[in-house]
Amino acid sequence: MLEQNFQQDVTNIQNISIVPKLLDVISQTTGMGFVAVARVTEDRWITCSVLDNVEFGLKPTDELQVKTTICDDIRKNYRAVIIDDVNKDDEYRNHHTPAMYHFQSYISMPIMRVDGSFFGTLCAIDPKPNSLNTFKVREMFSLFAELISFHLTAIEKEIESKTSLEQKSNLLAKTEVEKLEVEKLKINIEKKLIEKNISLEKMNDELEAFNYISSHDLQEPLRKIQLFTDIIERDEAKNLSEKGIMAFDKIRTSAYRMQNLINDLLIYSKTKFDERKFELKDLTSIANDVIEDLTEEVENKNVAFEIENLGMLHVIEFQFRQLLYNLISNSLKFSIPDKKLIISITSKIVNSAELSYDQLLPNTQYCKITVADNGIGFDQSHNEKIFGLFQALHTKPTKSTGIGLTIVKRIVENHKGFIKAEGVLNEGAKFDIFIPME
């Protein structure tokens, strides 16, 4: 059983009603399977609140030896530690902690009390690599750590005040003045809590405002640019020089690309924040619907589709439709001129024990979906870079915004899956997607 002071720390964190929601938001936003608030001292590491989707095995009041954790470094240095991929991190590649607890990605933010003292950490781990060292993730962890600190300080002050009042009551009778002081303290605490919660709601409103601006205010001037360039080119083409016509073509192409970029950014935002409702769906039906949506692009190509019976799978339908749309659209964009394009989509059930990918969960059945083509392909050395935001591996002009495959990777991660890319220059590209059956 924990000593009274440590048990009180655990109880204080559990009495902060928003903590479970914060842990859930972190897991949903980053894809991290284990998220926790920990009390950390020079010789103790104690779990206060936890969300465990990877069966790491810790529950509130459980302890780890503090010297086996990275949180001990955070306690000493008062700085966050962020690891996207242990195997690629020069500082922690050979560190004992990742090897002991079998994780590949890690993030931990110090929780500092308002008086500047160190309480513990807000941390997350996952057995798979993850994209964590970004401005949005760092700011989210920093904000949530401050929010926990604020609520924790309020609770501790209230406990301290109650204790102080109890001590005073043993010495003298309660006076009206003391009652007023207690009431003022309660009102002040409630006021500060309300202000902090309003700040969090404001942040959510700003995110919604960004989506609204992107889908309306930014689109409108682009539509006008496209409209007026069309009018000028139609009515004034005979008065334009060849150079002028080329300039209008470039304006139209740039406006079209900007519009696609805004649309793709909105889709990318949706794949991170939208409600994730899993339903059992026919993947063959989804694939055929996507091909029908791409009718105009398909008609302009010499293309043949080879689609097997892909079976049924629990997926987020909107997101999975977007995944196949982006992969097929990618194949159409990067086909070889004057060569018949063949796009194949297949699936089969595999067991992770039969495969050698560290990103897959042990003893788990996966639906392996393969999308392959015989297009221009890519250099295999870029098989990880290809999923980066705004990455473009080909120098020839295309309508690609460099976001499509980033969206694909995010959708796969939302399904707790793993995607692998293989390419051969001028021979084609293949994407293997592993989605857990359960």
DANOR-V368907 format. One record per helix or strand of 2 or more residues. SS is the DSSP state (hx for helix, st for strand). FROM is the first residue (numbers start at 1). TO is the last residue. If there is no record, write none. Layout:
# DANOR-V368907
SS:FROM:TO
SS:FROM:TO
This chain:
# DANOR-V368907
hx:4:14
hx:19:30
st:34:40
st:45:52
st:63:64
hx:66:68
hx:71:77
st:81:83
hx:86:88
hx:96:101
st:105:112
st:118:126
hx:135:171
hx:176:239
hx:242:273
st:279:282
hx:283:293
hx:295:299
st:303:307
st:312:315
hx:317:333
st:341:351
hx:352:354
st:365:373
hx:380:382
hx:385:387
hx:404:414
st:418:424
st:428:436
